[in-house]
Amino acid sequence: MQARDSGMNALKNAVLRALLAGGLACLAFAGDAPREESRESRVARKLRTIVIPRLEFRQTDIRDVIEFLVRISRELDPEKEGVNIVLNLGSGAAQAAAPADPFARAGSVTNRISGDPLITFSARHLSLQETLKVVADSAGLKYRVQGNVVMVVPVSAPDGPIVQRVYTVLPTFPEKVRQLQESREADR
């Protein structure tokens, strides 16, 4: 058995030497290298794996809820890094769920002073991802992962960057006729 193993090792070494001589070592070991986890996938993994044992919010301001989730994510993360969660209500976006808004969700409650949504719910054994979904839905918000940060934004916020483009448009038929008439009059 040992003779067979040493023969296999000799064969592996010969193949490796041939690969090195041919400059193919990078190809031989590329598949064996550990892949670095992207920032987005790392945050998504933490959102799925961090489970909060008990949650109870009663008329709690959304800012306090987000602060609590950041703190509890650090406590429950095995790496003690937690998840960066940023609440970005934007200018005037806090009023998006205010009762004066005709498109506000039924039953939305806001803080009378700041106008920020108030959260009321209790649950047990929810992942951080499920918790963010419940909090965002109940406040009329949404969340998305951007790099190493979870952004909580109004539902009306664009999902990507806003791109402004300018196009040259050909003149309409009446404009073209008017231009032709003007050019004929100028030629006379």
N, CA, C and O of each residue as an XYZ file, in Angstrom:
752
protein
N       0.822     -1.187      0.000
C       0.000      0.000      0.000
C       0.872      1.259      0.000
O       0.601      2.205     -0.739
N       1.926      1.269      0.835
C       2.815      2.424      0.896
C       3.547      2.617     -0.421
O       3.784      3.749     -0.843
N       3.904      1.524     -1.068
C       4.609      1.619     -2.353
C       3.705      2.279     -3.386
O       4.154      3.084     -4.201
N       2.415      1.922     -3.339
C       1.455      2.514     -4.277
C       1.298      4.010     -4.017
O       1.263      4.805     -4.956
N       1.200      4.403     -2.708
C       1.078      5.814     -2.343
C       2.304      6.604     -2.764
O       2.186      7.718     -3.273
N       3.487      6.027     -2.552
C       4.699      6.753     -2.938
C       4.785      6.862     -4.451
O       5.312      7.845     -4.972
N       4.271      5.858     -5.166
C       4.239      5.933     -6.626
C       3.298      7.030     -7.095
O       3.601      7.744     -8.051
N       2.157      7.166     -6.430
C       1.199      8.226     -6.767
C       1.803      9.598     -6.475
O       1.649     10.530     -7.265
N       2.490      9.720     -5.339
C       3.135     10.987     -5.002
C       4.203     11.339     -6.030
O       4.336     12.497     -6.425
N       4.953     10.347     -6.456
C       5.982     10.589     -7.476
C       5.334     11.061     -8.768
O       5.837     11.974     -9.423
N       4.202     10.432     -9.140
C       3.483     10.829    -10.349
C       2.965     12.263    -10.214
O       3.102     13.062    -11.140
N       2.371     12.589     -9.062
C       1.876     13.950     -8.824
C       3.009     14.960     -8.918
O       2.847     16.025     -9.514
N       4.165     14.627     -8.325
C       5.312     15.533     -8.371
C       5.805     15.718     -9.807
O       6.177     16.823    -10.199
N       5.807     14.650    -10.581
C       6.248     14.738    -11.979
C       5.298     15.618    -12.784
O       5.738     16.433    -13.594
N       3.996     15.452    -12.559
C       3.013     16.272    -13.258
C       3.167     17.732    -12.842
O       3.101     18.630    -13.682
N       3.368     17.965    -11.566
C       3.543     19.326    -11.076
C       4.782     19.976    -11.689
O       4.742     21.141    -12.084
N       5.912     19.204    -11.770
C       7.125     19.726    -12.385
C       6.890     20.052    -13.852
O       7.397     21.052    -14.360
N       6.127     19.214    -14.526
C       5.832     19.461    -15.940
C       4.981     20.717    -16.096
O       5.197     21.521    -17.002
N       4.017     20.869    -15.204
C       3.184     22.070    -15.257
C       4.004     23.321    -14.992
O       3.840     24.336    -15.668
N       4.894     23.241    -13.997
C       5.740     24.393    -13.683
C       6.653     24.727    -14.854
O       6.865     25.896    -15.174
N       7.186     23.700    -15.485
C       8.071     23.922    -16.634
C       7.297     24.558    -17.785
O       7.843     25.366    -18.537
N       6.030     24.192    -17.916
C       5.215     24.735    -18.995
C       4.542     26.045    -18.637
O       3.828     26.607    -19.469
N       4.743     26.551    -17.432
C       4.142     27.816    -17.042
C       2.658     27.707    -16.725
O       1.945     28.710    -16.768
N       2.186     26.521    -16.412
C       0.756     26.324    -16.166
C       0.435     26.166    -14.686
O      -0.655     25.711    -14.342
N       1.339     26.524    -13.826
C       1.112     26.357    -12.390
C      -0.075     27.175    -11.916
O      -0.827     26.726    -11.052
N      -0.255     28.368    -12.466
C      -1.371     29.217    -12.061
C      -2.687     28.537    -12.353
O      -3.615     28.604    -11.548
N      -2.779     27.881    -13.498
C      -4.013     27.182    -13.848
C      -4.250     25.990    -12.944
O      -5.394     25.678    -12.610
N      -3.175     25.318    -12.542
C      -3.312     24.127    -11.720
C      -3.836     24.474    -10.337
O      -4.596     23.700     -9.755
N      -3.444     25.625     -9.801
C      -3.813     25.958     -8.435
C      -4.933     26.983     -8.336
O      -5.392     27.275     -7.232
N      -5.382     27.531     -9.439
C      -6.411     28.579     -9.396
C      -7.692     28.069     -8.773
O      -8.337     28.803     -8.024
N      -8.081     26.846     -9.053
C      -9.321     26.295     -8.512
C      -9.220     25.957     -7.043
O     -10.232     25.870     -6.348
N      -7.982     25.764     -6.560
C      -7.785     25.380     -5.170
C      -7.733     26.572     -4.230
O      -7.875     26.408     -3.019
N      -7.531     27.772     -4.768
C      -7.405     28.960     -3.921
C      -8.749     29.302     -3.278
O      -9.783     29.262     -3.946
N      -8.743     29.637     -1.984
C     -10.010     30.020     -1.346
C     -10.515     31.333     -1.928
O      -9.750     32.279     -2.111
N     -11.782     31.378     -2.211
C     -12.377     32.583     -2.785
C     -12.755     33.544     -1.674
O     -13.320     33.155     -0.652
N     -12.428     34.809     -1.898
C     -12.791     35.830     -0.920
C     -14.256     36.197     -1.123
O     -14.705     36.442     -2.242
N     -14.969     36.227     -0.038
C     -16.388     36.540     -0.069
C     -16.567     38.033     -0.350
O     -15.907     38.866      0.271
N     -17.463     38.374     -1.290
C     -17.698     39.784     -1.585
C     -18.381     40.444     -0.386
O     -18.984     39.778      0.456
N     -18.268     41.774     -0.336
C     -18.861     42.497      0.794
C     -20.365     42.289      0.839
O     -20.937     42.080      1.909
N     -21.017     42.349     -0.342
C     -22.468     42.186     -0.385
C     -22.889     40.794      0.087
O     -23.846     40.652      0.847
N     -22.164     39.769     -0.371
C     -22.547     38.408      0.025
C     -22.250     38.165      1.504
O     -22.946     37.392      2.162
N     -21.218     38.825      2.022
C     -20.919     38.683      3.449
C     -22.032     39.303      4.287
O     -22.478     38.710      5.270
N     -22.477     40.492      3.898
C     -23.570     41.152      4.620
C     -24.850     40.323      4.488
O     -25.577     40.145      5.465
N     -25.126     39.818      3.288
C     -26.329     38.994      3.080
C     -26.275     37.732      3.944
O     -27.290     37.316      4.503
N     -25.095     37.127      4.051
C     -24.951     35.934      4.901
C     -25.245     36.287      6.353
O     -25.942     35.546      7.046
N     -24.710     37.426      6.818
C     -24.957     37.823      8.205
C     -26.437     38.129      8.436
O     -26.979     37.805      9.493
N     -27.086     38.744      7.465
C     -28.519     39.023      7.599
C     -29.309     37.729      7.772
O     -30.278     37.682      8.530
N     -28.890     36.686      7.068
C     -29.595     35.400      7.151
C     -29.269     34.623      8.420
O     -30.137     33.953      8.979
N     -28.011     34.709      8.881
C     -27.571     33.831      9.971
C     -27.712     34.431     11.364
O     -27.801     33.686     12.340
N     -27.734     35.749     11.483
C     -27.915     36.348     12.814
C     -29.394     36.256     13.167
O     -30.242     36.863     12.514
N     -29.686     35.488     14.210
C     -31.077     35.274     14.643
C     -31.278     35.970     15.987
O     -30.542     35.748     16.949
N     -32.297     36.815     16.015
C     -32.609     37.573     17.227
C     -33.626     36.762     18.030
O     -34.715     36.470     17.535
N     -33.280     36.398     19.261
C     -34.158     35.515     20.035
C     -35.527     36.117     20.362
O     -36.540     35.418     20.322
N     -35.555     37.420     20.688
C     -36.834     38.026     21.075
C     -36.834     39.498     20.705
O     -35.878     40.224     20.978
N     -37.924     39.926     20.080
C     -38.102     41.325     19.690
C     -39.426     41.830     20.217
O     -40.436     41.129     20.151
N     -39.425     43.039     20.738
C     -40.688     43.647     21.133
C     -40.560     45.156     21.007
O     -39.798     45.800     21.728
N     -41.320     45.696     20.080
C     -41.345     47.144     19.854
C     -42.780     47.620     20.050
O     -43.715     47.057     19.480
N     -42.943     48.658     20.859
C     -44.267     49.251     21.083
C     -44.164     50.744     20.823
O     -43.586     51.491     21.614
N     -44.740     51.170     19.689
C     -44.718     52.580     19.306
C     -43.286     53.133     19.385
O     -43.059     54.213     19.931
N     -42.338     52.386     18.838
C     -40.926     52.756     18.885
C     -40.545     53.485     17.610
O     -40.850     53.024     16.510
N     -39.882     54.617     17.755
C     -39.426     55.405     16.613
C     -38.500     54.556     15.738
O     -37.682     53.793     16.253
N     -38.631     54.690     14.418
C     -37.840     53.901     13.469
C     -36.343     54.070     13.700
O     -35.574     53.128     13.509
N     -35.928     55.265     14.111
C     -34.497     55.503     14.358
C     -34.000     54.671     15.533
O     -32.881     54.159     15.500
N     -34.816     54.532     16.563
C     -34.454     53.709     17.718
C     -34.435     52.224     17.348
O     -33.601     51.469     17.848
N     -35.339     51.816     16.487
C     -35.388     50.412     16.043
C     -34.110     50.076     15.270
O     -33.492     49.039     15.514
N     -33.716     50.941     14.349
C     -32.503     50.703     13.557
C     -31.276     50.679     14.463
O     -30.403     49.827     14.300
N     -31.203     51.599     15.409
C     -30.083     51.632     16.358
C     -30.027     50.326     17.152
O     -28.948     49.776     17.371
N     -31.186     49.832     17.581
C     -31.240     48.562     18.304
C     -30.745     47.414     17.420
O     -29.980     46.568     17.882
N     -31.172     47.377     16.152
C     -30.772     46.289     15.259
C     -29.265     46.294     15.003
O     -28.651     45.230     14.916
N     -28.670     47.470     14.884
C     -27.212     47.558     14.709
C     -26.520     47.004     15.956
O     -25.580     46.216     15.850
N     -26.981     47.412     17.123
C     -26.362     46.977     18.376
C     -26.519     45.467     18.586
O     -25.559     44.788     18.949
N     -27.725     44.945     18.360
C     -27.962     43.510     18.590
C     -27.227     42.665     17.551
O     -26.824     41.539     17.844
N     -27.047     43.195     16.343
C     -26.309     42.435     15.325
C     -24.847     42.265     15.739
O     -24.242     41.226     15.475
N     -24.281     43.283     16.386
C     -22.900     43.163     16.875
C     -22.802     42.152     18.009
O     -21.853     41.371     18.083
N     -23.795     42.179     18.891
C     -23.775     41.255     20.027
C     -23.928     39.806     19.582
O     -23.279     38.918     20.135
N     -24.776     39.560     18.592
C     -25.077     38.180     18.182
C     -24.180     37.656     17.069
O     -24.203     36.461     16.773
N     -23.397     38.519     16.453
C     -22.489     38.094     15.385
C     -21.309     37.364     16.013
O     -20.665     37.910     16.909
N     -21.004     36.134     15.566
C     -19.849     35.412     16.118
C     -18.539     36.185     15.940
O     -17.626     36.053     16.756
N     -18.444     36.991     14.875
C     -17.241     37.783     14.630
C     -17.278     39.116     15.383
O     -16.297     39.860     15.374
N     -18.410     39.418     16.039
C     -18.626     40.649     16.816
C     -18.495     41.916     15.966
O     -18.216     42.992     16.495
N     -18.699     41.787     14.636
C     -18.672     42.950     13.755
C     -20.063     43.515     13.539
O     -20.236     44.730     13.440
N     -21.043     42.650     13.466
C     -22.404     43.085     13.233
C     -22.629     43.532     11.806
O     -21.829     43.243     10.916
N     -23.719     44.234     11.599
C     -24.102     44.723     10.277
C     -24.301     46.224     10.368
O     -24.949     46.719     11.290
N     -23.739     46.946      9.408
C     -23.933     48.392      9.334
C     -25.293     48.659      8.698
O     -25.530     48.280      7.552
N     -26.167     49.297      9.424
C     -27.498     49.631      8.913
C     -27.649     51.146      8.986
O     -27.464     51.754     10.040
N     -27.991     51.744      7.840
C     -28.140     53.196      7.772
C     -29.571     53.524      7.389
O     -30.087     53.017      6.392
N     -30.208     54.367      8.176
C     -31.555     54.837      7.879
C     -31.433     56.142      7.121
O     -30.902     57.122      7.644
N     -31.920     56.161      5.897
C     -31.849     57.360      5.067
C     -33.269     57.718      4.632
O     -33.760     57.237      3.611
N     -33.903     58.552      5.409
C     -35.265     58.959      5.080
C     -35.280     60.090      4.063
O     -36.333     60.406      3.509
N     -34.129     60.707      3.809
C     -34.045     61.770      2.810
C     -34.797     63.005      3.257
O     -35.380     63.033      4.341
N     -34.780     64.021      2.422
C     -35.466     65.268      2.760
C     -36.960     65.112      2.544
O     -37.419     64.869      1.428
N     -37.688     65.250      3.594
C     -39.138     65.172      3.504
C     -39.667     63.758      3.364
O     -40.881     63.556      3.330
N     -38.780     62.774      3.282
C     -39.239     61.401      3.098
C     -39.864     60.844      4.373
O     -40.625     59.878      4.316
N     -39.552     61.441      5.517
C     -40.116     60.956      6.771
C     -41.622     61.118      6.786
O     -42.317     60.380      7.486
N     -42.133     62.064      6.031
C     -43.565     62.275      5.988
C     -44.254     61.309      5.022
O     -45.473     61.368      4.860
N     -43.496     60.426      4.381
C     -44.079     59.520      3.388
C     -45.175     58.650      3.980
O     -46.118     58.286      3.277
N     -45.068     58.310      5.253
C     -46.079     57.467      5.864
C     -47.008     58.262      6.779
O     -47.772     57.674      7.544
N     -46.950     59.578      6.708
C     -47.783     60.420      7.558
C     -49.249     60.282      7.161
O     -49.536     60.073      5.983
N     -50.181     60.390      8.098
C     -51.596     60.246      7.784
C     -52.096     61.238      6.736
O     -53.065     60.945      6.036
N     -51.454     62.416      6.610
C     -51.908     63.390      5.616
C     -51.628     62.919      4.189
O     -52.217     63.440      3.242
N     -50.751     61.956      4.029
C     -50.405     61.435      2.708
C     -51.548     60.531      2.222
O     -51.848     59.534      2.878
N     -52.193     60.854      1.091
C     -53.305     60.026      0.623
C     -52.863     58.637      0.197
O     -53.699     57.741      0.069
N     -51.569     58.435     -0.025
C     -51.089     57.126     -0.452
C     -50.412     56.356      0.675
O     -49.804     55.314      0.429
N     -50.507     56.849      1.900
C     -49.876     56.192      3.035
C     -50.561     54.865      3.305
O     -51.740     54.678      3.003
N     -49.800     53.953      3.876
C     -50.348     52.644      4.225
C     -51.396     52.819      5.318
O     -51.251     53.653      6.212
N     -52.431     52.035      5.230
C     -53.474     52.097      6.255
C     -52.875     51.673      7.586
O     -52.141     50.687      7.655
N     -53.180     52.401      8.622
C     -52.701     52.049      9.946
C     -51.302     52.543     10.247
O     -50.771     52.246     11.317
N     -50.680     53.295      9.331
C     -49.352     53.836      9.605
C     -49.447     54.826     10.746
O     -50.368     55.641     10.802
N     -48.485     54.750     11.658
C     -48.447     55.657     12.797
C     -47.101     56.349     12.757
O     -46.072     55.718     12.513
N     -47.113     57.672     13.001
C     -45.860     58.421     12.977
C     -45.650     59.148     14.288
O     -46.593     59.410     15.035
N     -44.398     59.468     14.550
C     -44.012     60.250     15.711
C     -44.531     61.666     15.495
O     -44.256     62.271     14.458
N     -45.270     62.199     16.448
C     -45.889     63.528     16.286
C     -44.846     64.633     16.189
O     -45.098     65.656     15.552
N     -43.699     64.455     16.794
C     -42.680     65.503     16.792
C     -41.827     65.429     15.528
O     -41.691     66.422     14.812
N     -41.247     64.251     15.248
C     -40.322     64.138     14.119
C     -41.013     63.734     12.822
O     -40.476     63.965     11.739
N     -42.194     63.135     12.918
C     -42.872     62.651     11.719
C     -42.351     61.296     11.257
O     -42.812     60.768     10.245
N     -41.392     60.726     11.991
C     -40.834     59.426     11.632
C     -41.828     58.316     11.970
O     -42.609     58.444     12.913
N     -41.798     57.231     11.201
C     -42.705     56.107     11.477
C     -42.431     55.477     12.843
O     -41.289     55.416     13.298
N     -43.493     55.017     13.478
C     -43.386     54.280     14.733
C     -43.650     52.804     14.454
O     -44.529     52.460     13.663
N     -42.887     51.941     15.106
C     -42.949     50.498     14.860
C     -43.539     49.811     16.075
O     -43.147     50.075     17.212
N     -44.498     48.914     15.812
C     -45.073     48.094     16.866
C     -45.169     46.657     16.361
O     -45.939     46.363     15.447
N     -44.388     45.772     16.956
C     -44.525     44.336     16.696
C     -43.652     43.578     17.672
O     -42.686     44.120     18.209
N     -43.994     42.327     17.895
C     -43.168     41.458     18.729
C     -43.024     40.123     18.015
O     -43.929     39.674     17.312
N     -41.873     39.504     18.207
C     -41.598     38.228     17.539
C     -40.481     37.503     18.279
O     -39.777     38.076     19.110
N     -40.346     36.235     17.949
C     -39.282     35.412     18.516
C     -38.544     34.704     17.390
O     -39.141     34.284     16.399
N     -37.247     34.583     17.563
C     -36.380     33.821     16.667
C     -36.516     34.236     15.200
O     -36.752     33.402     14.326
N     -36.363     35.524     14.951
C     -36.355     36.030     13.580
C     -34.915     36.335     13.169
O     -34.116     36.825     13.967
N     -34.605     36.037     11.919
C     -33.293     36.433     11.416
C     -33.283     37.947     11.271
O     -34.334     38.588     11.243
N     -32.100     38.503     11.181
C     -31.978     39.948     11.000
C     -32.627     40.365      9.689
O     -33.206     41.448      9.600
N     -32.534     39.514      8.673
C     -33.157     39.806      7.379
C     -34.682     39.864      7.503
O     -35.312     40.790      6.992
N     -35.266     38.887      8.174
C     -36.727     38.887      8.365
C     -37.161     40.087      9.199
O     -38.194     40.699      8.927
N     -36.379     40.414     10.201
C     -36.697     41.562     11.054
C     -36.671     42.856     10.244
O     -37.580     43.677     10.360
N     -35.631     43.043      9.423
C     -35.557     44.241      8.587
C     -36.733     44.325      7.632
O     -37.259     45.412      7.388
N     -37.152     43.190      7.088
C     -38.287     43.174      6.162
C     -39.557     43.622      6.881
O     -40.308     44.445      6.356
N     -39.802     43.092      8.072
C     -40.996     43.459      8.837
C     -40.956     44.933      9.208
O     -41.953     45.639      9.059
N     -39.816     45.401      9.688
C     -39.678     46.800     10.099
C     -39.878     47.722      8.900
O     -40.619     48.702      8.978
N     -39.214     47.403      7.793
C     -39.322     48.252      6.599
C     -40.749     48.263      6.059
O     -41.272     49.324      5.716
N     -41.378     47.102      5.981
C     -42.755     47.036      5.475
C     -43.720     47.815      6.357
O     -44.592     48.526      5.857
N     -43.565     47.680      7.668
C     -44.503     48.360      8.560
C     -44.287     49.872      8.578
O     -45.193     50.615      8.955
N     -43.108     50.337      8.177
C     -42.829     51.774      8.154
C     -42.971     52.374      6.761
O     -42.746     53.571      6.581
N     -43.342     51.561      5.772
C     -43.444     52.074      4.406
C     -42.076     52.340      3.795
O     -41.910     53.267      3.002
N     -41.103     51.524      4.167
C     -39.739     51.682      3.686
C     -39.291     50.402      2.987
O     -40.038     49.425      2.934
N     -38.089     50.408      2.458
C     -37.473     49.204      1.899
C     -35.996     49.236      2.272
O     -35.474     50.273      2.680
N     -35.328     48.095      2.130
C     -33.901     48.072      2.413
C     -33.174     47.403      1.258
O     -33.743     46.594      0.525
N     -31.899     47.762      1.113
C     -31.056     47.141      0.099
C     -29.616     47.128      0.606
O     -29.213     47.979      1.399
N     -28.861     46.161      0.142
C     -27.465     46.027      0.532
C     -26.613     46.753     -0.501
O     -26.684     46.466     -1.696
N     -25.813     47.692     -0.026
C     -24.894     48.435     -0.882
C     -23.501     48.292     -0.288
O     -23.163     48.951      0.696
N     -22.712     47.441     -0.882
C     -21.366     47.208     -0.362
C     -21.437     46.581      1.014
O     -21.983     45.491      1.183
N     -20.883     47.274      1.995
C     -20.815     46.761      3.359
C     -21.910     47.347      4.252
O     -21.840     47.248      5.477
N     -22.928     47.960      3.626
C     -23.954     48.673      4.378
C     -25.348     48.231      3.923
O     -25.577     47.975      2.741
N     -26.264     48.149      4.877
C     -27.681     47.946      4.562
C     -28.338     49.315      4.643
O     -28.340     49.951      5.697
N     -28.893     49.763      3.530
C     -29.543     51.071      3.468
C     -31.048     50.868      3.621
O     -31.644     50.077      2.890
N     -31.661     51.571      4.561
C     -33.112     51.564      4.733
C     -33.597     52.895      4.191
O     -33.254     53.954      4.716
N     -34.401     52.831      3.132
C     -34.805     54.032      2.394
C     -36.307     54.011      2.131
O     -36.944     52.967      2.268
N     -36.877     55.156      1.754
C     -38.300     55.170      1.392
C     -38.562     54.265      0.189
O     -37.677     54.050     -0.639
N     -39.767     53.745      0.101
C     -40.139     52.873     -1.012
C     -39.985     53.604     -2.337
O     -39.692     52.984     -3.360
N     -40.180     54.915     -2.324
C     -40.100     55.692     -3.557
C     -38.670     55.968     -4.007
O     -38.469     56.493     -5.103
N     -37.674     55.629     -3.193
C     -36.277     55.889     -3.558
C     -35.883     55.000     -4.739
O     -36.272     53.834     -4.793
N     -35.117     55.542     -5.682
C     -34.693     54.739     -6.833
C     -33.779     53.601     -6.383
O     -33.044     53.729     -5.404
N     -33.836     52.487     -7.114
C     -33.019     51.332     -6.752
C     -31.570     51.483     -7.176
O     -30.690     50.851     -6.591
N     -31.308     52.290     -8.158
C     -29.939     52.475     -8.625
C     -29.656     53.947     -8.796
O     -30.470     54.798     -8.438
N     -28.488     54.240     -9.348
C     -28.176     55.657     -9.572
C     -29.075     56.241    -10.657
O     -29.453     55.557    -11.608
N     -29.403     57.498    -10.498
C     -30.228     58.179    -11.495
C     -29.295     58.690    -12.584
O     -28.320     59.388    -12.307
N     -29.606     58.337    -13.813
C     -28.780     58.723    -14.954
C     -29.559     59.725    -15.784
O     -30.709     59.486    -16.152
N     -28.921     60.846    -16.073
C     -29.558     61.867    -16.897
C     -28.907     61.820    -18.268
O     -27.684     61.890    -18.391
N     -29.740     61.699    -19.304
C     -29.251     61.649    -20.677
C     -29.965     62.698    -21.503
O     -31.144     62.979    -21.288
N     -29.241     63.275    -22.450
C     -29.807     64.269    -23.351
C     -29.723     63.712    -24.759
O     -28.664     63.255    -25.190
N     -30.827     63.747    -25.471
C     -30.885     63.230    -26.829
C     -31.245     64.360    -27.791
O     -32.070     65.219    -27.480
N     -30.626     64.345    -28.938
C     -30.984     65.275    -29.992
C     -32.175     64.665    -30.726
O     -32.111     63.528    -31.193
N     -33.245     65.421    -30.820
C     -34.466     64.922    -31.443
C     -34.645     65.640    -32.779
O     -34.509     66.860    -32.867
N     -34.950     64.864    -33.811
C     -35.189     65.467    -35.114
C     -36.421     66.353    -35.042
O     -37.337     66.082    -34.266
N     -36.452     67.423    -35.854
C     -37.618     68.319    -35.809
C     -38.875     67.601    -36.296
O     -38.812     66.681    -37.111
N     -40.000     68.042    -35.783
C     -41.275     67.467    -36.210
C     -41.584     67.944    -37.630
O     -40.936     68.865    -38.127
N     -42.539     67.344    -38.267
C     -42.891     67.691    -39.646
C     -43.265     69.173    -39.793
O     -42.744     69.833    -40.692
N     -44.155     69.723    -38.938
C     -44.474     71.158    -39.076
C     -43.248     72.054    -38.890
O     -43.109     73.064    -39.580
N     -42.353     71.688    -37.956
C     -41.139     72.473    -37.771
C     -40.261     72.421    -39.015
O     -39.679     73.431    -39.410
N     -40.164     71.249    -39.630
C     -39.356     71.079    -40.845
C     -39.929     71.912    -41.996
O     -39.172     72.527    -42.746
N     -41.278     71.937    -42.143
C     -41.921     72.729    -43.192
C     -41.642     74.206    -42.965
O     -41.335     74.933    -43.910
N     -41.746     74.657    -41.711
C     -41.486     76.051    -41.376
C     -40.032     76.413    -41.684
O     -39.770     77.492    -42.215
N     -39.090     75.538    -41.363
C     -37.679     75.790    -41.661
C     -37.448     75.897    -43.170
O     -36.694     76.754    -43.631
N     -38.108     75.014    -43.935
C     -37.965     75.061    -45.396
C     -38.533     76.368    -45.955
O     -37.940     76.982    -46.842
N     -39.692     76.787    -45.427
C     -40.295     78.037    -45.887
C     -39.387     79.222    -45.570
O     -39.214     80.114    -46.400
N     -38.809     79.231    -44.369
C     -37.920     80.309    -43.976
C     -36.672     80.338    -44.843
O     -36.194     81.412    -45.210
N     -36.143     79.171    -45.172
C     -34.944     79.129    -46.018
C     -35.254     79.572    -47.448
O     -34.404     80.190    -48.089
N     -36.462     79.268    -47.971
C     -36.847     79.725    -49.317
C     -37.040     81.244    -49.351
O     -36.661     81.914    -50.312
N     -37.643     81.768    -48.274
C     -37.835     83.213    -48.206
C     -36.500     83.941    -48.105
O     -36.343     85.032    -48.652
N     -35.543     83.344    -47.412
C     -34.230     83.967    -47.282
C     -33.458     83.937    -48.589
O     -32.628     84.810    -48.843
N     -33.735     82.911    -49.443
C     -33.073     82.803    -50.755
C     -33.608     83.816    -51.753
O     -32.889     84.155    -52.693
N     -34.822     84.316    -51.605
C     -35.445     85.240    -52.566
C     -34.875     86.577    -52.508
O     -35.296     87.460    -53.255
